[in-house]
Amino acid sequence: MTIKTIAAGLAAASLCACTLAPGPYLDTKRLEPAAPPEQTAEKFPVHTIDVGYFRQQRAAAVPAVCPLTCLTPQTRGHYEYRLGIGDQLSIIVWDHPELTGSMGIAGSTPPLPAASGVAPSPGPTQTQGATPIAPTMTGSGEGGLTVRVANNGTIFFPRVGRIKVQGMTAQEVQAALTKGLARTIRDPQLDVRVSGFNSQSVQVTGNLRTPASEAITDAPLTVLDAINRAGGALPDADLQNVGVTRDGKRYTVDVAALLETGDPQQNVLLKDGDIIDVPDRSNSRVFVLGEVNKPTSLPMNRGRLTLADALTGAGSLDVKTGDPRYVYVVRGADKTLTPDVYQLDMTQVDALMLMTKFDLQPKDVVYVQVSNAARFNRALEQITPTLQSIFYTVQLSR
């Protein structure tokens, strides 16, 4: 048997093996390959993770800008609740119980004295469902009147008539009623307070223990207050990316930074109609690929994860195949098509310290490059079976 015969036999066997070899196979005869792109691939700059990088980041750092109207001591001191439709007001006119009778409706017939434990029946003019108000001062004869803001934003009060109160504060309503009563009463003294907050609320949803609708009252309501009222966040909640939807636009608030560093700019003052959603940590994770012992995805702990944490969570570099000079971090995959690439050289003595200071962001990809020796060995592993087959076939032919 000649060498030519052996080569022809090997070629025929290879053709049969390509057709009949076991394993996954896709017939590409019915596929039309896409035309190759005309333009060349774009190149991306690589930022070296060294001491100079951190100095540059520190110099270029700008103060955090709150995306919404934030709750600061100044805004908290000037916060005022504005009345809306459905709110209830409790009104007292001192020394004039005929205006604010204890039955809750001005001008109603006074109740008859109770006899032998029988409660007095309401007067004929009392509105059904009105809330009776007990006298404010015992023995003084003064009482309180509870009124509800109508759908047109007004309330009715005796000797004053119907006035527009929607959008006003309790103090402004008090001033308006005082001015109206001054025409018939000398130096009227009034006390007006909000007894029912029904017009304004926010929705709190997401990974919370008791998601619910929270009412806005005369006390300022912030994001942290709303989360606490909902029972607090669950263990897998992502407090770094809490969403506040206002006027159809979603803003991100870092509640984790508020809890850890006390950043007051993240404690947003909520308004009527706001929606607070607390997502889970499914989107707050990083991916570790390449020449590591255990390629994996790692969740971020309270929105933080360093490069050292990521490499440790993946079992560190593979000492046989990994190249410690080329540890890459690819950032921005979920926001743009132009990624930011960072490189760390772990053969430098300060790299072990810098990797603990380099904070990763959600959906960052950490990739460890393969060494040139490992690439050569892998290529050799691919062609070694073929070379062995040819060698043994030649030996058998001899």
MARTOR-139953 format. One record per residue (C-alpha): residue number from 1; residue in three letters; x, y, z. Coordinates in nm, 2 decimals. Example, Ala and Ser with C-alpha at 12.3 -4.5 7.8 and 13.67 -1.06 7.14 Angstrom:
2
PT | k | r | xx | yy | zz
PT | 1 | Ala | 1.23 | -0.45 | 0.78
PT | 2 | Ser | 1.37 | -0.11 | 0.71
END
This chain:
398
PT | k | r | xx | yy | zz
PT | 1 | Met | 0.00 | 0.00 | 0.00
PT | 2 | Thr | 0.15 | 0.33 | -0.11
PT | 3 | Ile | 0.14 | 0.66 | 0.07
PT | 4 | Lys | -0.09 | 0.80 | -0.20
PT | 5 | Thr | -0.34 | 0.53 | -0.13
PT | 6 | Ile | -0.32 | 0.60 | 0.24
PT | 7 | Ala | -0.38 | 0.97 | 0.19
PT | 8 | Ala | -0.67 | 0.90 | -0.04
PT | 9 | Gly | -0.82 | 0.67 | 0.22
PT | 10 | Leu | -0.77 | 0.93 | 0.50
PT | 11 | Ala | -0.94 | 1.20 | 0.28
PT | 12 | Ala | -1.24 | 0.98 | 0.22
PT | 13 | Ala | -1.26 | 0.89 | 0.58
PT | 14 | Ser | -1.25 | 1.25 | 0.68
PT | 15 | Leu | -1.53 | 1.33 | 0.44
PT | 16 | Cys | -1.74 | 1.06 | 0.59
PT | 17 | Ala | -1.65 | 1.17 | 0.94
PT | 18 | Cys | -1.76 | 1.52 | 0.87
PT | 19 | Thr | -2.10 | 1.39 | 0.75
PT | 20 | Leu | -2.16 | 1.11 | 1.00
PT | 21 | Ala | -1.98 | 1.24 | 1.31
PT | 22 | Pro | -2.19 | 1.23 | 1.62
PT | 23 | Gly | -2.28 | 1.54 | 1.82
PT | 24 | Pro | -2.47 | 1.86 | 1.76
PT | 25 | Tyr | -2.49 | 1.96 | 1.39
PT | 26 | Leu | -2.68 | 2.22 | 1.20
PT | 27 | Asp | -2.74 | 2.19 | 0.82
PT | 28 | Thr | -2.63 | 2.52 | 0.67
PT | 29 | Lys | -2.74 | 2.45 | 0.32
PT | 30 | Arg | -3.07 | 2.64 | 0.37
PT | 31 | Leu | -2.90 | 2.94 | 0.54
PT | 32 | Glu | -2.79 | 3.25 | 0.34
PT | 33 | Pro | -2.49 | 3.41 | 0.51
PT | 34 | Ala | -2.51 | 3.78 | 0.58
PT | 35 | Ala | -2.29 | 4.01 | 0.37
PT | 36 | Pro | -1.98 | 4.12 | 0.55
PT | 37 | Pro | -1.99 | 4.47 | 0.69
PT | 38 | Glu | -1.82 | 4.73 | 0.47
PT | 39 | Gln | -1.68 | 4.95 | 0.75
PT | 40 | Thr | -1.40 | 4.84 | 0.97
PT | 41 | Ala | -1.47 | 4.75 | 1.34
PT | 42 | Glu | -1.46 | 5.04 | 1.58
PT | 43 | Lys | -1.17 | 5.06 | 1.83
PT | 44 | Phe | -1.23 | 5.15 | 2.19
PT | 45 | Pro | -0.98 | 5.32 | 2.42
PT | 46 | Val | -0.86 | 5.13 | 2.72
PT | 47 | His | -0.83 | 5.31 | 3.06
PT | 48 | Thr | -0.55 | 5.18 | 3.28
PT | 49 | Ile | -0.65 | 5.12 | 3.64
PT | 50 | Asp | -0.35 | 5.27 | 3.83
PT | 51 | Val | -0.29 | 5.55 | 4.08
PT | 52 | Gly | -0.32 | 5.81 | 3.81
PT | 53 | Tyr | -0.67 | 5.69 | 3.72
PT | 54 | Phe | -0.79 | 5.74 | 4.08
PT | 55 | Arg | -0.63 | 6.08 | 4.11
PT | 56 | Gln | -0.80 | 6.19 | 3.79
PT | 57 | Gln | -1.13 | 6.05 | 3.91
PT | 58 | Arg | -1.10 | 6.24 | 4.24
PT | 59 | Ala | -1.01 | 6.57 | 4.06
PT | 60 | Ala | -1.31 | 6.53 | 3.82
PT | 61 | Ala | -1.56 | 6.43 | 4.08
PT | 62 | Val | -1.86 | 6.66 | 4.10
PT | 63 | Pro | -2.11 | 6.69 | 4.38
PT | 64 | Ala | -2.41 | 6.46 | 4.34
PT | 65 | Val | -2.71 | 6.62 | 4.19
PT | 66 | Cys | -3.05 | 6.52 | 4.32
PT | 67 | Pro | -3.29 | 6.43 | 4.03
PT | 68 | Leu | -3.59 | 6.57 | 4.22
PT | 69 | Thr | -3.68 | 6.84 | 4.47
PT | 70 | Cys | -3.49 | 6.72 | 4.77
PT | 71 | Leu | -3.58 | 6.74 | 5.13
PT | 72 | Thr | -3.34 | 6.97 | 5.30
PT | 73 | Pro | -3.37 | 7.14 | 5.64
PT | 74 | Gln | -3.49 | 7.45 | 5.46
PT | 75 | Thr | -3.76 | 7.28 | 5.26
PT | 76 | Arg | -3.87 | 7.08 | 5.57
PT | 77 | Gly | -3.92 | 7.40 | 5.76
PT | 78 | His | -4.12 | 7.56 | 5.48
PT | 79 | Tyr | -4.33 | 7.26 | 5.40
PT | 80 | Glu | -4.71 | 7.33 | 5.41
PT | 81 | Tyr | -5.00 | 7.10 | 5.34
PT | 82 | Arg | -5.23 | 7.22 | 5.06
PT | 83 | Leu | -5.60 | 7.12 | 5.08
PT | 84 | Gly | -5.76 | 6.91 | 4.82
PT | 85 | Ile | -6.09 | 6.76 | 4.73
PT | 86 | Gly | -6.21 | 6.52 | 5.00
PT | 87 | Asp | -6.01 | 6.66 | 5.29
PT | 88 | Gln | -6.18 | 6.73 | 5.62
PT | 89 | Leu | -6.15 | 7.04 | 5.83
PT | 90 | Ser | -6.22 | 7.08 | 6.20
PT | 91 | Ile | -6.33 | 7.44 | 6.27
PT | 92 | Ile | -6.39 | 7.60 | 6.61
PT | 93 | Val | -6.52 | 7.96 | 6.67
PT | 94 | Trp | -6.45 | 8.05 | 7.03
PT | 95 | Asp | -6.74 | 8.19 | 7.23
PT | 96 | His | -6.99 | 8.12 | 6.95
PT | 97 | Pro | -7.11 | 7.76 | 6.99
PT | 98 | Glu | -7.41 | 7.83 | 6.76
PT | 99 | Leu | -7.17 | 7.84 | 6.47
PT | 100 | Thr | -6.99 | 7.51 | 6.55
PT | 101 | Gly | -7.24 | 7.30 | 6.73
PT | 102 | Ser | -7.14 | 6.97 | 6.88
PT | 103 | Met | -7.34 | 6.78 | 6.62
PT | 104 | Gly | -7.08 | 6.87 | 6.35
PT | 105 | Ile | -7.31 | 7.08 | 6.12
PT | 106 | Ala | -7.35 | 7.45 | 6.16
PT | 107 | Gly | -7.71 | 7.56 | 6.22
PT | 108 | Ser | -7.83 | 7.22 | 6.33
PT | 109 | Thr | -8.08 | 7.17 | 6.61
PT | 110 | Pro | -7.90 | 7.12 | 6.94
PT | 111 | Pro | -7.93 | 6.77 | 7.08
PT | 112 | Leu | -8.18 | 6.70 | 7.35
PT | 113 | Pro | -8.05 | 6.60 | 7.69
PT | 114 | Ala | -7.99 | 6.23 | 7.73
PT | 115 | Ala | -8.25 | 6.06 | 7.96
PT | 116 | Ser | -8.18 | 5.73 | 8.15
PT | 117 | Gly | -7.88 | 5.64 | 7.93
PT | 118 | Val | -8.06 | 5.69 | 7.60
PT | 119 | Ala | -7.85 | 5.87 | 7.34
PT | 120 | Pro | -8.01 | 6.19 | 7.20
PT | 121 | Ser | -8.14 | 6.17 | 6.84
PT | 122 | Pro | -7.99 | 6.39 | 6.58
PT | 123 | Gly | -8.17 | 6.71 | 6.47
PT | 124 | Pro | -8.38 | 6.71 | 6.16
PT | 125 | Thr | -8.13 | 6.92 | 5.96
PT | 126 | Gln | -7.82 | 6.70 | 6.04
PT | 127 | Thr | -7.66 | 6.56 | 5.73
PT | 128 | Gln | -7.65 | 6.18 | 5.72
PT | 129 | Gly | -7.30 | 6.05 | 5.79
PT | 130 | Ala | -7.17 | 6.37 | 5.95
PT | 131 | Thr | -6.91 | 6.31 | 6.21
PT | 132 | Pro | -7.01 | 6.45 | 6.56
PT | 133 | Ile | -6.74 | 6.65 | 6.73
PT | 134 | Ala | -6.71 | 6.65 | 7.11
PT | 135 | Pro | -6.68 | 6.99 | 7.28
PT | 136 | Thr | -6.33 | 7.11 | 7.27
PT | 137 | Met | -6.33 | 7.27 | 7.62
PT | 138 | Thr | -6.53 | 7.10 | 7.90
PT | 139 | Gly | -6.80 | 7.33 | 8.04
PT | 140 | Ser | -6.73 | 7.62 | 7.80
PT | 141 | Gly | -7.00 | 7.55 | 7.55
PT | 142 | Glu | -6.77 | 7.56 | 7.25
PT | 143 | Gly | -6.78 | 7.28 | 7.00
PT | 144 | Gly | -6.61 | 7.18 | 6.68
PT | 145 | Leu | -6.75 | 7.16 | 6.32
PT | 146 | Thr | -6.62 | 6.91 | 6.07
PT | 147 | Val | -6.66 | 7.00 | 5.71
PT | 148 | Arg | -6.55 | 6.82 | 5.39
PT | 149 | Val | -6.40 | 6.99 | 5.09
PT | 150 | Ala | -6.66 | 6.94 | 4.81
PT | 151 | Asn | -6.58 | 6.83 | 4.46
PT | 152 | Asn | -6.57 | 7.19 | 4.34
PT | 153 | Gly | -6.30 | 7.26 | 4.60
PT | 154 | Thr | -6.52 | 7.47 | 4.83
PT | 155 | Ile | -6.67 | 7.45 | 5.18
PT | 156 | Phe | -6.97 | 7.62 | 5.34
PT | 157 | Phe | -6.96 | 7.80 | 5.67
PT | 158 | Pro | -7.24 | 8.00 | 5.84
PT | 159 | Arg | -7.24 | 8.38 | 5.80
PT | 160 | Val | -6.95 | 8.34 | 5.55
PT | 161 | Gly | -7.11 | 8.13 | 5.27
PT | 162 | Arg | -6.93 | 7.91 | 5.03
PT | 163 | Ile | -6.56 | 7.98 | 4.99
PT | 164 | Lys | -6.29 | 7.82 | 4.77
PT | 165 | Val | -6.03 | 7.64 | 4.98
PT | 166 | Gln | -5.87 | 7.40 | 4.74
PT | 167 | Gly | -5.49 | 7.46 | 4.73
PT | 168 | Met | -5.50 | 7.67 | 5.05
PT | 169 | Thr | -5.33 | 7.59 | 5.38
PT | 170 | Ala | -5.52 | 7.56 | 5.71
PT | 171 | Gln | -5.38 | 7.90 | 5.81
PT | 172 | Glu | -5.51 | 8.06 | 5.49
PT | 173 | Val | -5.85 | 7.91 | 5.55
PT | 174 | Gln | -5.85 | 8.04 | 5.90
PT | 175 | Ala | -5.76 | 8.39 | 5.77
PT | 176 | Ala | -6.04 | 8.38 | 5.51
PT | 177 | Leu | -6.30 | 8.27 | 5.76
PT | 178 | Thr | -6.19 | 8.53 | 6.01
PT | 179 | Lys | -6.23 | 8.80 | 5.75
PT | 180 | Gly | -6.57 | 8.68 | 5.65
PT | 181 | Leu | -6.70 | 8.65 | 6.01
PT | 182 | Ala | -6.56 | 8.99 | 6.10
PT | 183 | Arg | -6.86 | 9.15 | 5.91
PT | 184 | Thr | -7.10 | 9.01 | 6.18
PT | 185 | Ile | -6.89 | 8.92 | 6.48
PT | 186 | Arg | -6.65 | 9.15 | 6.66
PT | 187 | Asp | -6.29 | 9.02 | 6.67
PT | 188 | Pro | -6.38 | 8.65 | 6.59
PT | 189 | Gln | -6.13 | 8.39 | 6.70
PT | 190 | Leu | -6.11 | 8.07 | 6.50
PT | 191 | Asp | -5.91 | 7.75 | 6.51
PT | 192 | Val | -5.88 | 7.55 | 6.18
PT | 193 | Arg | -5.70 | 7.23 | 6.15
PT | 194 | Val | -5.71 | 6.94 | 5.90
PT | 195 | Ser | -5.87 | 6.63 | 6.06
PT | 196 | Gly | -5.88 | 6.41 | 5.75
PT | 197 | Phe | -5.62 | 6.37 | 5.48
PT | 198 | Asn | -5.80 | 6.21 | 5.18
PT | 199 | Ser | -5.70 | 6.40 | 4.87
PT | 200 | Gln | -5.33 | 6.32 | 4.83
PT | 201 | Ser | -5.14 | 6.00 | 4.83
PT | 202 | Val | -4.84 | 5.81 | 4.69
PT | 203 | Gln | -4.82 | 5.45 | 4.57
PT | 204 | Val | -4.54 | 5.23 | 4.72
PT | 205 | Thr | -4.48 | 4.91 | 4.54
PT | 206 | Gly | -4.20 | 4.66 | 4.48
PT | 207 | Asn | -3.99 | 4.44 | 4.71
PT | 208 | Leu | -4.15 | 4.56 | 5.03
PT | 209 | Arg | -4.31 | 4.37 | 5.32
PT | 210 | Thr | -4.65 | 4.55 | 5.29
PT | 211 | Pro | -4.68 | 4.76 | 4.97
PT | 212 | Ala | -4.97 | 5.00 | 5.00
PT | 213 | Ser | -5.10 | 5.35 | 4.92
PT | 214 | Glu | -4.96 | 5.61 | 5.16
PT | 215 | Ala | -5.15 | 5.93 | 5.24
PT | 216 | Ile | -4.97 | 6.26 | 5.24
PT | 217 | Thr | -5.04 | 6.45 | 5.56
PT | 218 | Asp | -4.92 | 6.78 | 5.72
PT | 219 | Ala | -4.59 | 6.60 | 5.80
PT | 220 | Pro | -4.34 | 6.59 | 5.51
PT | 221 | Leu | -4.34 | 6.24 | 5.35
PT | 222 | Thr | -4.00 | 6.13 | 5.21
PT | 223 | Val | -3.89 | 5.82 | 5.02
PT | 224 | Leu | -3.74 | 5.67 | 5.34
PT | 225 | Asp | -4.06 | 5.74 | 5.53
PT | 226 | Ala | -4.27 | 5.57 | 5.26
PT | 227 | Ile | -4.05 | 5.26 | 5.26
PT | 228 | Asn | -4.07 | 5.24 | 5.64
PT | 229 | Arg | -4.44 | 5.28 | 5.64
PT | 230 | Ala | -4.46 | 4.99 | 5.39
PT | 231 | Gly | -4.29 | 4.76 | 5.64
PT | 232 | Gly | -3.93 | 4.80 | 5.51
PT | 233 | Ala | -3.75 | 4.65 | 5.22
PT | 234 | Leu | -3.71 | 4.27 | 5.17
PT | 235 | Pro | -3.36 | 4.12 | 5.18
PT | 236 | Asp | -3.33 | 4.10 | 4.80
PT | 237 | Ala | -3.44 | 4.46 | 4.74
PT | 238 | Asp | -3.21 | 4.69 | 4.54
PT | 239 | Leu | -3.21 | 5.01 | 4.75
PT | 240 | Gln | -2.95 | 5.16 | 4.52
PT | 241 | Asn | -3.20 | 5.20 | 4.23
PT | 242 | Val | -3.53 | 5.29 | 4.40
PT | 243 | Gly | -3.75 | 5.45 | 4.14
PT | 244 | Val | -3.97 | 5.76 | 4.19
PT | 245 | Thr | -4.21 | 5.82 | 3.90
PT | 246 | Arg | -4.34 | 6.17 | 3.88
PT | 247 | Asp | -4.53 | 6.32 | 3.59
PT | 248 | Gly | -4.47 | 6.01 | 3.38
PT | 249 | Lys | -4.09 | 6.01 | 3.42
PT | 250 | Arg | -3.89 | 5.77 | 3.64
PT | 251 | Tyr | -3.61 | 5.90 | 3.85
PT | 252 | Thr | -3.35 | 5.69 | 4.03
PT | 253 | Val | -3.29 | 5.75 | 4.40
PT | 254 | Asp | -3.00 | 5.59 | 4.59
PT | 255 | Val | -3.15 | 5.50 | 4.92
PT | 256 | Ala | -2.85 | 5.28 | 5.00
PT | 257 | Ala | -2.63 | 5.59 | 5.00
PT | 258 | Leu | -2.88 | 5.76 | 5.23
PT | 259 | Leu | -2.86 | 5.47 | 5.48
PT | 260 | Glu | -2.48 | 5.43 | 5.46
PT | 261 | Thr | -2.35 | 5.78 | 5.43
PT | 262 | Gly | -2.65 | 5.99 | 5.53
PT | 263 | Asp | -2.67 | 6.17 | 5.20
PT | 264 | Pro | -2.97 | 6.40 | 5.25
PT | 265 | Gln | -3.01 | 6.47 | 4.88
PT | 266 | Gln | -3.14 | 6.12 | 4.82
PT | 267 | Asn | -3.43 | 6.16 | 5.07
PT | 268 | Val | -3.67 | 6.30 | 4.82
PT | 269 | Leu | -3.97 | 6.49 | 4.93
PT | 270 | Leu | -4.27 | 6.31 | 4.78
PT | 271 | Lys | -4.57 | 6.48 | 4.61
PT | 272 | Asp | -4.92 | 6.37 | 4.53
PT | 273 | Gly | -4.94 | 6.10 | 4.26
PT | 274 | Asp | -4.58 | 5.99 | 4.30
PT | 275 | Ile | -4.51 | 5.61 | 4.25
PT | 276 | Ile | -4.22 | 5.46 | 4.45
PT | 277 | Asp | -4.10 | 5.12 | 4.32
PT | 278 | Val | -3.83 | 4.92 | 4.49
PT | 279 | Pro | -3.68 | 4.67 | 4.24
PT | 280 | Asp | -3.50 | 4.34 | 4.32
PT | 281 | Arg | -3.13 | 4.29 | 4.27
PT | 282 | Ser | -3.17 | 4.09 | 3.94
PT | 283 | Asn | -3.03 | 4.38 | 3.75
PT | 284 | Ser | -2.77 | 4.47 | 4.00
PT | 285 | Arg | -2.51 | 4.21 | 3.92
PT | 286 | Val | -2.18 | 4.17 | 3.75
PT | 287 | Phe | -2.04 | 3.90 | 3.53
PT | 288 | Val | -1.70 | 3.74 | 3.56
PT | 289 | Leu | -1.58 | 3.56 | 3.25
PT | 290 | Gly | -1.26 | 3.44 | 3.09
PT | 291 | Glu | -0.97 | 3.26 | 3.26
PT | 292 | Val | -1.11 | 3.23 | 3.61
PT | 293 | Asn | -1.17 | 2.91 | 3.81
PT | 294 | Lys | -1.55 | 2.96 | 3.83
PT | 295 | Pro | -1.71 | 3.20 | 3.57
PT | 296 | Thr | -2.02 | 3.33 | 3.73
PT | 297 | Ser | -2.25 | 3.63 | 3.79
PT | 298 | Leu | -2.24 | 3.80 | 4.13
PT | 299 | Pro | -2.51 | 4.01 | 4.30
PT | 300 | Met | -2.41 | 4.35 | 4.44
PT | 301 | Asn | -2.43 | 4.39 | 4.81
PT | 302 | Arg | -2.62 | 4.71 | 4.89
PT | 303 | Gly | -2.53 | 4.83 | 4.54
PT | 304 | Arg | -2.15 | 4.79 | 4.60
PT | 305 | Leu | -1.90 | 4.54 | 4.46
PT | 306 | Thr | -1.53 | 4.59 | 4.40
PT | 307 | Leu | -1.31 | 4.43 | 4.14
PT | 308 | Ala | -1.14 | 4.23 | 4.42
PT | 309 | Asp | -1.48 | 4.10 | 4.53
PT | 310 | Ala | -1.57 | 3.99 | 4.18
PT | 311 | Leu | -1.24 | 3.80 | 4.12
PT | 312 | Thr | -1.26 | 3.64 | 4.47
PT | 313 | Gly | -1.62 | 3.54 | 4.41
PT | 314 | Ala | -1.52 | 3.37 | 4.08
PT | 315 | Gly | -1.24 | 3.17 | 4.25
PT | 316 | Ser | -0.96 | 3.40 | 4.14
PT | 317 | Leu | -0.76 | 3.37 | 3.82
PT | 318 | Asp | -0.68 | 3.03 | 3.66
PT | 319 | Val | -0.30 | 3.02 | 3.73
PT | 320 | Lys | -0.25 | 2.78 | 3.43
PT | 321 | Thr | -0.43 | 2.97 | 3.16
PT | 322 | Gly | -0.50 | 3.33 | 3.28
PT | 323 | Asp | -0.28 | 3.63 | 3.20
PT | 324 | Pro | -0.27 | 3.85 | 3.51
PT | 325 | Arg | -0.15 | 4.15 | 3.31
PT | 326 | Tyr | -0.48 | 4.17 | 3.12
PT | 327 | Val | -0.78 | 4.19 | 3.35
PT | 328 | Tyr | -1.05 | 4.39 | 3.17
PT | 329 | Val | -1.37 | 4.56 | 3.30
PT | 330 | Val | -1.62 | 4.63 | 3.02
PT | 331 | Arg | -1.88 | 4.89 | 3.13
PT | 332 | Gly | -2.20 | 5.03 | 2.98
PT | 333 | Ala | -2.34 | 4.73 | 2.81
PT | 334 | Asp | -2.70 | 4.81 | 2.92
PT | 335 | Lys | -2.69 | 5.19 | 2.84
PT | 336 | Thr | -2.49 | 5.24 | 2.52
PT | 337 | Leu | -2.33 | 5.06 | 2.23
PT | 338 | Thr | -1.99 | 5.22 | 2.30
PT | 339 | Pro | -1.85 | 5.05 | 2.61
PT | 340 | Asp | -1.59 | 5.19 | 2.84
PT | 341 | Val | -1.29 | 4.95 | 2.88
PT | 342 | Tyr | -1.06 | 4.94 | 3.19
PT | 343 | Gln | -0.75 | 4.73 | 3.23
PT | 344 | Leu | -0.57 | 4.62 | 3.55
PT | 345 | Asp | -0.22 | 4.47 | 3.55
PT | 346 | Met | -0.21 | 4.24 | 3.85
PT | 347 | Thr | 0.16 | 4.19 | 3.82
PT | 348 | Gln | 0.22 | 4.53 | 3.97
PT | 349 | Val | 0.25 | 4.56 | 4.35
PT | 350 | Asp | 0.00 | 4.84 | 4.39
PT | 351 | Ala | -0.26 | 4.65 | 4.17
PT | 352 | Leu | -0.36 | 4.44 | 4.47
PT | 353 | Met | -0.46 | 4.75 | 4.66
PT | 354 | Leu | -0.62 | 4.93 | 4.36
PT | 355 | Met | -0.85 | 4.64 | 4.28
PT | 356 | Thr | -1.01 | 4.68 | 4.62
PT | 357 | Lys | -1.09 | 5.05 | 4.55
PT | 358 | Phe | -1.23 | 5.00 | 4.20
PT | 359 | Asp | -1.61 | 4.99 | 4.24
PT | 360 | Leu | -1.80 | 4.80 | 3.98
PT | 361 | Gln | -2.13 | 4.91 | 3.84
PT | 362 | Pro | -2.44 | 4.70 | 3.76
PT | 363 | Lys | -2.39 | 4.47 | 3.46
PT | 364 | Asp | -2.02 | 4.53 | 3.44
PT | 365 | Val | -1.83 | 4.24 | 3.27
PT | 366 | Val | -1.50 | 4.14 | 3.42
PT | 367 | Tyr | -1.29 | 3.94 | 3.17
PT | 368 | Val | -0.95 | 3.78 | 3.23
PT | 369 | Gln | -0.75 | 3.74 | 2.91
PT | 370 | Val | -0.60 | 3.40 | 2.82
PT | 371 | Ser | -0.22 | 3.38 | 2.81
PT | 372 | Asn | -0.03 | 3.32 | 2.49
PT | 373 | Ala | 0.11 | 2.99 | 2.61
PT | 374 | Ala | -0.24 | 2.86 | 2.69
PT | 375 | Arg | -0.36 | 2.96 | 2.34
PT | 376 | Phe | -0.07 | 2.77 | 2.18
PT | 377 | Asn | -0.14 | 2.46 | 2.39
PT | 378 | Arg | -0.51 | 2.47 | 2.30
PT | 379 | Ala | -0.42 | 2.49 | 1.94
PT | 380 | Leu | -0.18 | 2.20 | 1.98
PT | 381 | Glu | -0.45 | 2.00 | 2.15
PT | 382 | Gln | -0.68 | 2.04 | 1.85
PT | 383 | Ile | -0.43 | 1.92 | 1.59
PT | 384 | Thr | -0.26 | 1.65 | 1.80
PT | 385 | Pro | -0.53 | 1.38 | 1.73
PT | 386 | Thr | -0.50 | 1.44 | 1.36
PT | 387 | Leu | -0.13 | 1.41 | 1.37
PT | 388 | Gln | -0.15 | 1.10 | 1.58
PT | 389 | Ser | -0.39 | 0.94 | 1.33
PT | 390 | Ile | -0.17 | 1.01 | 1.04
PT | 391 | Phe | 0.14 | 0.88 | 1.22
PT | 392 | Tyr | -0.02 | 0.56 | 1.33
PT | 393 | Thr | -0.16 | 0.50 | 0.98
PT | 394 | Val | 0.18 | 0.54 | 0.82
PT | 395 | Gln | 0.33 | 0.31 | 1.07
PT | 396 | Leu | 0.07 | 0.04 | 1.01
PT | 397 | Ser | 0.12 | 0.07 | 0.63
PT | 398 | Arg | 0.49 | 0.00 | 0.68
END
